[in-house]
Amino acid sequence: MGLNTKNNVLVNICPECGGSIIPLMNTGDVVCNQCGLVINEKNVDFSHNGRRAYTSQEKNNREQTGAPISILLPDMGLSTTIDRSKINNPDLKRAAKWNTRITWQKRNLLIASTELKRISTNLNLPNYVREDAMRLYKEAFKKKLLRGRSINAMVAACLYLACRRKKIPRTLLEITNEASANAKDVRKSYTTLIREFNLKSPSTDPISLIPRYINELGLNSEIEQLTTKILKAYSSKYSVSGKDPKGICAGAIYLACRIRNKETTQQQIVESVGITEVTLRSRYKELKNKLNVTIPT
């Protein structure tokens, strides 16, 4: 954090290059957006171990150990498990047997929470995204939006919507590749969520996708900085809504490679980003012509 001596207020300025400082939600680090300097690393908090304490005036320091209450659990972690082997009364044993029978609602939430945890673990999504996706799924279940739709498709759609609401750079293709559902069903479920909940579909910022694709292509920080400048210059003059953020990001990366004479082929970028060569060339020509960029020979 830099200090502005004129106004005596703290501003987000890199101490090395004077660039802006941004937090990375998926890693917890605070880095410079211009030079990539890591300002603060992720701090692991070991003070919370999941223990819940109940204190009263009658009984002091009465504690209960176990997993904390979480919305990711189908029963919020509040259900009581009865050991039927220790019950001698036949009436109580019969009642405990009926109590263990699971309803369709509990079975539905159990399947959904298991699928949500599996996809989130494979994509390394933070816990607050999982909780937001689970809240969306429970609201969809209450509104009876699951009728005629797949549970796995609705879970994937809720995860994708939660990622876009929390501004986590995850594309629909990444989620559908990990989901146990058809991509067409996931898109239909996502459209249903937007329509029934009266939500605005948040757009993915193409700039947030740059570091991952630069890393996969093995390019240096110079190309990353130039790609960021190209996208910022384009988004400041023209609207990027309605366009695939992956295509715009790929076109900017290819344009930056051409400017710096980097030997990166279109096929490498297409395979890394997951778009077609036609999309890459069209976005490359659009960025080049609208920004009046001259490619050195």
N, C-alpha and C positions, 0 to 999 in steps of 0.2 A: 504494500500500500504506500502510495506516495503522499506527501503533504503539500497542499497548496498554500504557500505562505501568504498569498494575497488575501484569501478569505478565511485562512486557518481552518480548513475543513479537510477531511480525508477523502481522497478520490482514488479510483481504481487506475493506477498508473504503474507500469512496469519499471522497476529501478534500473534496468539495464538499457532498454531502448525507448522507454517512454510510451510504449503501446498500451492498449487496453487489456485489462485482466478479466478472464472469464472463468467460472467454475465448471468443472466436468462432473456431471451428475452421476455417470456410470462408475467413475473411479473415486470421486470425492476430492480430487486434486484441484488446486487453483493455479492456472497457467497463464502465460502471456499469449494473447491471440496473434501477436506479430512475430516474435522470435521464438516462442515455445518454451520459455524459461518456466520451470516449476517453482512457484512462489511458496505454496504450502502443500504438504503431502497429506494423504488421508490419515486421520487419527483414529485408531481403533479404541473403542470404549469398552473396558473390561469391568466397569463398575456395576453393570446390570447383568444379573445372572438368571433372570426369570423368576426369582423368589418373590412371593407376595406376602406381605405382613399385615396382620389384623391386630390392632391395638385398641383395647377398651379399658375402662376404669376398673371393671370387675376382675378381668384377667389380663395381666400385663404381658406384652411381647408374645402373643400367640401367633405362630407362623405356620404357613402352609407352603410346602414346596411343590414343584410341578411346572408344567408348561404354562406360559402366560396366556391370557385370553387373546384370541386372534380371530379376525374375520375370515382368515384362510381356512380355518377348521369348519367343517359342516355344522357342528353343534356349538361353535364358539369356545370349545374346551370346557363346557359347563356341565356336561352329562355325567351321570353317576353309573359306574359299572358295578353290578351286583354279582358276587360269586355264588352261583346256585349250588355248588357242592357243599357249602357250609350251612344250607337251609334244611332244616329237618321237617318243618311244617309243610305238608303237601299243598295246602292252599296258597301259602306264600311262594312255594316253588313254582306253581302254575302261574301265579301273577308275575313272577320274575321272568318266566319264559315268554309270556305275552309282551312284557316290557322290552324284550330284546328284539322283537320283530320290527324291522325297519320299514318305514313308509316310503311311498314313491318320492315324496319331496326330499326326504333325507338321502335316498339313494341317488336322486338326481344331483343334489349338491355334492355328494361324495364323489361321483364320477367327474363332475365339473372341476372340483378342487384338485383332484388328482391330475387331470389333464392340464390344468392351469399351472400347477407346480412343475410338471414335466417340461412344458414349453418354456417357462420362465427360467428354469435351470439351464436348459440348452442354450438359450439366448443371453444368459447372464443378466437378467433384468433385475433392477433393485426391488426391495421389498415394498416400497410405497406404490410402485406401479402394479404389483400383484394385488395389493389390497384394493386399489382403485378399480382394477378389472373385476375383482370379486364382488364389489359393491354394484357395479354395473350389471353383472350377471344376475345377482339376486333381485335387482329392480326389474330386470327383464323377465325373470321367472314370476314375480308377483303380478306383472302386467300380462301374463300368459302369452308372451311372445315366443315361447319354446314350442308351441303347438305347430306340428308340421315341419319343424326345423331340427337340425342335428345339434346335439349338445356340444360336440367338439367344434362345430363350425361357429356356434354362438360364443364359445369360450375364446376362440381365436379372434373373433371380431371384437370382443370386449378388450382383449389384450392390445389389439392394434389401436383401438380408440383410446385406451389408457396411455399408450406410448405417445400418441399424438397430443393428448391433453397435457401430459407432463413434459413434452418436448424432448423425448428420447429418440435419437436417430435410429429407428428401426423401420424398415420398409415392409409393405404387405407381402412381398415375395419371400422375405426371410421368415415371417410368421407362418405363411402357408406351407413352406417347405418343412417346418417342424411340426405343424398341426396334422392331426389324423382326420382331415376333412378335405373336401374338394375346394379348390380356390374359388370356383364360381359360387358355392354355397357360403363361403366366408364373406365374399363381397356382398351377397344378398343380405346376409345377417347384419353386416356393418351398415348398409343402407337403411335397414329396418330400425336399427338403434338410433341413427341420426334423425329419422323421421318421427318415430314414436316419442322420443325424449325431447324433441324440438331443440336439438343442438346444432351449432354451426360446425361444419367439418373443418377442423384446424388443419392448416397446410404444413407440410414438412419443409423446414428451411434447407435449401440445397447446401448452404455453407456448412451445416452441421455434419454432412456426409463426407466432406473432403478428407479429414484425417484418416478415416478408415480405409478409403479407397487408395489414398496415397501410400499408406502402409502396405496394403496388399500388392500394389504395383512395384514396390521397392524404390520409390522416388524420394528425392531429398527434400529438405525444408524449403529450398528456394522455389521449387515447383509448387509446393503447398501455399506459400505466401503469395505467389503470382496468381494462382488459381483463386485464392480468396479475394484478391484485388479485382480480378475480372468479374467475379460474381457480384461483388458489392457495387461495382460501377454499373453493371447491367440492371441489378434490382433497384438501384436508385433512379433509373430513367424509365424502365419498363416493368410491367407487372409479370410476375412468375406464377400467378394463380392459374390453375387449370392445366399446367404443364407438369410432366413427370419430373420430379426433382432429381431423380437419378440421371435422366437424359441431359438436363442442364449441367449437372455436376460433371458428367463424363465429357461433355463438349468443352467445358472450361478447362478440364485437365488436359485434354488433347491439344487445345489451343495454347496452353502454357508450355507444353512439351515442344510444340512447333516453334514457339518464340525462342526458347532456350536451346533448340536443336538437340533435344533428347530423343534417342532412338527408341521410342515407344510406339508400337504398331496399334492400329485400330482394333485388331483382333484381341490383343492383350487387354485393352480397356473394356471391350465388349464382354469378354469372359469374366472379368473381375466385377464389373458393375451389374451385369445381368440385363443388358438391353440389346437391341439389334444394331447392325452397322448403319442401316438407313437412318435410325434415330440419332445415332452419334454424328453422322455427317451433316444432317439437317441442323442440329443444335450447334455444331461447330461453325457452319456457315452463317447461322443467325447471329451468333456472338461476334464473329469476325466482321460482318458487314455493319451491324448496328453500332459497334464500338469503334469502327474504323481502324482496325488493327492491321498493321503491315507485317507480313511474315518475312524475316530476312532470308535471303537466298544463300 
